[in-house]
């Protein structure tokens, strides 16, 4: 590696570390800005198309921002009251459901005790009790921390009121921002940086827009089918599972556990419980075999394990802001890693002095 290359690598590494430091310091106020940036990124291709049709950038931005806000408000106005109603019914019927669950667990334990040694059964029961108790304490601690945070209400209000404003200005000035950032790139590296940025954009565009459509379709499918089966909180669980599907397998598995557990308590008919399980099996099969290949495509070079790791790491380091940044950062790191690997395979460090570079 030449001295010039070492200086360039040091420059970009320092810039990346500085970016992470700024995100960490400002993570408590970044949510509406990142949400607005994501909305602008999502709508920019449509805005460009409207400009090609002869509409000014300001008018196209105004129409898209207002239309997107109306669509989101309408969706919440339609679904939120139903979800709240279902949750209210669940709270009202919680004592009855808990009693039914306790009775079913008692029956299962009686059958279990008939085929297992009593000492072993007691050890298993104690282990399950301590495990569930620890899990419940962990969940309670997380929820308590979120609700007791002094910035929780401020974040929600800023997300509601600031996100449309940020999205409007970012979308209106998007091309200018891109041109200005391009002008800051060192001229001797501009072609390489532009090519890497194009690869990152292709991956992000395919992932963000494709996964968003997949989540909406899955949420609709789960909510409708679970409601038709008669599950009292089917709408809530369906929406929860569908929109959590941006994490590979987590939405389907989490929704399956919640829905089957509620169905086992609520229904006496085992076929209805089986029907709930089949809904999630069909949804996962459709997502893996048709929806993701069709809507996301094959050019998204993000392995599911990499996505899961990025989301967990981002959430652990930066909270909800980290979840928003996780996939973009994974795409950036993936492109840079592949570029570094290409440079290594074409270098004398890999080939030696007399070997030709790999094809």
C-alpha positions in Angstrom: 0.0 0.0 0.0 1.4 3.4 -1.1 1.7 6.4 1.2 -1.2 8.0 -0.7 -3.4 5.0 -0.2 -2.6 4.9 3.5 -3.5 8.6 3.8 -6.8 8.0 2.0 -7.6 5.0 4.2 -6.9 7.0 7.3 -9.0 9.9 6.1 -12.1 7.7 5.5 -11.6 5.7 8.7 -11.4 8.9 10.7 -14.5 10.2 9.0 -16.4 7.0 9.7 -15.5 6.9 13.3 -16.4 10.6 13.7 -19.8 9.9 12.1 -20.5 7.1 14.6 -19.4 9.4 17.5 -21.8 12.1 16.4 -24.7 9.6 16.0 -23.9 8.3 19.5 -23.9 11.7 21.1 -27.1 12.9 19.3 -29.0 9.6 19.3 -31.7 11.0 21.6 -32.8 13.6 19.1 -32.1 12.0 15.7 -35.2 10.0 15.3 -37.4 12.5 13.4 -34.5 13.5 11.2 -33.7 9.9 10.2 -37.4 9.1 9.7 -37.7 12.2 7.5 -34.6 11.2 5.6 -35.9 7.7 5.0 -39.3 9.1 3.7 -37.4 11.4 1.4 -35.2 8.6 0.1 -38.3 6.4 -0.4 -40.1 9.1 -2.4 -37.2 10.6 -4.4 -37.6 8.4 -7.5 -41.3 9.3 -7.7 -40.5 13.0 -7.4 -37.9 12.7 -10.1 -40.5 11.0 -12.4 -43.0 13.8 -11.7 -40.3 16.3 -12.7 -39.8 14.5 -16.0 -43.5 14.9 -16.6 -43.0 18.7 -16.4 -43.9 19.4 -12.8 -41.7 21.7 -10.7 -39.7 20.1 -7.9 -41.5 22.2 -5.2 -45.0 21.1 -6.5 -43.9 17.5 -6.8 -42.5 17.5 -3.3 -45.5 19.2 -1.8 -48.0 16.8 -3.4 -45.9 13.7 -2.4 -45.4 14.8 1.1 -49.0 15.7 1.7 -50.2 12.5 0.0 -47.8 10.3 2.0 -48.9 12.0 5.3 -52.6 11.6 4.4 -52.0 7.9 3.6 -50.2 7.3 6.9 -52.9 9.2 8.9 -55.7 7.3 7.1 -54.0 4.0 7.8 -53.6 4.9 11.5 -57.2 6.2 11.7 -58.5 3.0 10.2 -56.4 0.5 12.1 -55.5 2.1 15.4 -59.0 2.2 16.8 -59.6 -1.4 15.9 -56.3 -2.5 17.5 -57.0 -0.4 20.6 -60.5 -2.0 20.8 -59.0 -5.5 20.5 -56.4 -4.7 23.2 -59.2 -3.3 25.4 -61.2 -6.5 25.0 -58.0 -8.5 25.8 -57.5 -6.6 29.0 -61.1 -7.0 30.0 -61.0 -10.7 29.4 -57.5 -11.2 30.8 -58.7 -12.8 34.1 -60.8 -15.3 32.2 -58.0 -16.1 29.8 -55.5 -16.5 32.6 -57.8 -18.9 34.4 -58.3 -20.9 31.2 -54.6 -21.0 30.6 -53.9 -22.1 34.2 -56.5 -24.9 33.8 -55.0 -26.1 30.6 -51.5 -26.0 32.0 -52.7 -27.9 35.0 -54.2 -30.7 32.8 -50.9 -30.9 30.8 -48.8 -31.1 34.0 -51.0 -33.9 35.3 -50.5 -35.8 32.2 -46.8 -35.0 32.3 -46.5 -36.2 35.9 -48.0 -39.5 34.9 -45.2 -40.4 32.5 -42.2 -38.6 34.2 -40.4 -39.3 37.5 -41.8 -36.8 40.1 -38.3 -35.5 41.0 -37.5 -34.8 37.4 -40.9 -33.2 36.9 -40.2 -30.9 39.9 -36.8 -29.9 38.5 -38.3 -29.1 35.1 -41.1 -27.1 36.7 -38.7 -25.1 38.8 -36.4 -24.5 35.9 -39.3 -23.2 33.7 -40.6 -21.0 36.5 -37.3 -19.4 37.0 -36.7 -18.9 33.3 -40.1 -17.3 32.7 -39.7 -15.2 35.8 -36.3 -13.9 34.6 -37.7 -13.3 31.1 -40.7 -11.4 32.5 -38.4 -9.3 34.7 -36.2 -8.5 31.7 -39.3 -7.4 29.6 -40.6 -5.4 32.5 -37.2 -3.6 32.9 -37.1 -2.8 29.2 -40.6 -1.4 29.1 -40.1 0.5 32.3 -36.9 2.1 30.9 -38.7 3.1 27.8 -41.7 4.6 29.5 -39.8 6.3 32.3 -37.4 8.0 29.9 -37.8 11.8 30.0 -37.4 11.9 26.3 -39.9 9.2 25.4 -42.9 11.6 25.0 -40.7 14.2 23.3 -39.5 11.6 20.8 -43.0 10.6 19.9 -44.2 14.2 19.5 -41.1 15.1 17.5 -41.6 12.1 15.3 -45.2 13.1 14.6 -44.7 16.8 13.9 -41.1 17.1 12.7 -40.9 14.1 10.4 -43.2 15.6 7.6 -41.3 18.9 7.8 -37.9 17.2 7.5 -39.1 15.0 4.7 -40.4 17.9 2.7 -37.2 19.9 2.8 -35.0 16.9 2.3 -37.0 15.8 -0.7 -37.2 19.3 -2.2 -33.4 19.8 -1.9 -32.3 16.1 -2.5 -30.5 16.6 -5.8 -28.7 19.7 -4.4 -27.5 17.7 -1.4 -26.2 14.9 -3.6 -24.4 17.4 -5.9 -22.9 19.2 -2.9 -21.6 16.0 -1.3 -20.2 14.9 -4.7 -18.3 18.2 -4.9 -16.6 17.4 -1.5 -15.1 14.1 -2.7 -11.3 14.2 -3.4 -11.0 14.5 -7.2 -8.5 11.8 -7.6 -10.9 9.3 -6.0 -14.2 10.6 -7.3 -14.8 7.8 -9.8 -14.2 5.1 -7.2 -16.4 6.8 -4.6 -19.2 7.3 -7.1 -19.1 3.7 -8.2 -19.2 2.5 -4.5 -22.0 4.9 -3.7 -24.0 3.6 -6.7 -23.6 0.1 -5.4 -24.7 1.1 -1.9 -27.7 3.0 -3.3 -28.8 0.0 -5.5 -28.7 -2.3 -2.4 -30.5 0.1 -0.1 -33.1 1.0 -2.7 -33.9 -2.6 -3.4 -33.9 -3.5 0.3 -35.8 -0.6 1.7 -38.6 -0.4 -0.9 -38.9 -4.1 -1.4 -38.9 -5.0 2.3 -41.5 -2.2 3.0 -43.8 -3.7 0.5 -43.3 -7.2 1.8 -44.1 -6.0 5.4 -47.3 -4.3 4.3 -48.5 -7.3 2.4 -47.7 -9.7 5.2 -49.3 -7.5 7.8 -52.4 -7.4 5.7 -52.5 -11.1 5.1 -51.9 -12.0 8.8 -54.4 -9.4 10.1 -57.2 -10.4 7.7 -56.8 -14.2 8.0 -56.4 -14.2 11.8 -59.4 -12.0 12.2 -61.4 -14.3 9.9 -60.4 -17.3 12.0 -61.9 -15.4 15.0 -58.8 -14.7 17.1 -59.7 -11.7 19.3 -56.4 -10.0 18.9 -55.8 -11.2 15.4 -55.6 -7.7 13.9 -53.1 -6.5 16.4 -50.9 -9.7 16.2 -51.1 -9.7 12.4 -49.9 -6.1 12.1 -47.2 -6.7 14.7 -45.9 -9.8 12.9 -46.1 -8.2 9.5 -44.2 -5.1 10.2 -41.6 -7.0 12.3 -40.9 -9.1 9.2 -38.1 -6.6 8.2 -36.0 -8.7 10.6 -35.7 -12.1 8.8 -37.8 -14.8 10.4 -38.4 -12.8 13.5 -41.9 -11.5 12.5 -43.2 -14.9 11.5 -41.7 -16.7 14.5 -42.8 -14.0 17.0 -46.3 -13.8 15.5 -46.6 -17.6 15.4 -45.8 -17.9 19.1 -48.1 -15.1 20.1 -51.0 -16.2 17.9 -50.8 -19.9 18.7 -50.5 -19.2 22.4 -53.6 -16.9 22.4 -55.5 -19.4 20.2 -54.6 -22.3 22.5 -56.1 -20.3 25.4 -59.1 -18.9 23.5 -60.2 -21.9 21.4 -61.3 -25.3 22.6 -61.2 -26.6 19.0 -57.7 -27.8 18.1 -58.4 -27.3 14.4 -58.7 -23.6 14.9 -55.4 -23.5 16.7 -53.9 -25.5 13.8 -55.4 -23.0 11.4 -53.6 -20.1 13.1 -50.3 -22.0 12.8 -51.0 -22.7 9.1 -51.5 -19.0 8.5 -48.0 -18.2 9.6 -46.5 -21.2 7.7 -48.2 -20.0 4.5 -47.1 -16.4 5.1 -43.5 -17.5 5.7 -43.5 -19.7 2.6 -45.0 -17.0 0.5 -42.5 -14.5 1.8 -39.5 -16.7 1.2 -40.5 -18.1 -2.2 -42.4 -15.4 -3.9 -42.7 -12.0 -2.2 -39.0 -11.4 -1.4 -37.6 -12.7 -4.7 -40.2 -10.7 -6.6 -40.2 -7.4 -4.7 -36.7 -7.3 -3.2 -34.8 -9.1 -5.9 -31.5 -10.9 -6.1 -29.2 -7.8 -6.2 -29.5 -7.2 -2.4 -26.2 -8.6 -1.2 -27.3 -8.7 2.4 -27.3 -12.1 4.0 -30.2 -12.6 6.5 -27.7 -13.4 9.3 -25.9 -10.1 8.5 -29.2 -8.2 8.7 -30.1 -9.8 12.1 -26.6 -9.0 13.5 -26.7 -5.4 12.2 -30.1 -4.8 13.7 -29.1 -6.3 17.1 -25.8 -4.4 17.1 -27.4 -1.1 16.1 -30.2 -1.5 18.6 -27.7 -2.3 21.4 -25.4 0.6 20.6 -27.8 3.4 19.6 -31.3 2.2 20.5 -34.2 2.8 18.0 -32.0 5.2 16.0 -29.5 2.3 15.6 -32.3 0.1 14.2 -33.0 2.7 11.5 -29.3 3.0 10.7 -28.4 -0.7 10.9 -29.3 -1.9 7.4 -27.8 1.2 5.6 -24.6 0.8 7.6 -24.6 -3.0 6.8 -24.9 -2.1 3.1 -22.1 0.4 3.3 -19.8 -2.0 5.2 -20.6 -4.8 2.8 -19.8 -2.8 -0.3 -16.6 -1.5 1.2 -15.6 -5.0 2.4 -16.1 -6.4 -1.1 -14.1 -3.5 -2.6 -11.3 -4.1 -0.2 -11.3 -7.8 -1.0 -11.1 -7.1 -4.7 -8.2 -4.8 -4.1 -6.5 -7.5 -2.0 -7.0 -10.2 -4.6 -5.5 -8.0 -7.3 -2.5 -7.0 -5.2 1.0 -8.3 -4.9 0.3 -9.2 -1.3 -2.0 -12.0 -2.6 -0.5 -12.9 -5.9 3.2 -12.3 -5.2 5.5 -10.6 -7.7 5.2 -13.1 -10.5 1.6 -14.3 -10.4 -1.1 -12.7 -12.6 -4.1 -11.2 -10.7 -7.2 -13.5 -10.5 -9.8 -13.3 -13.2 
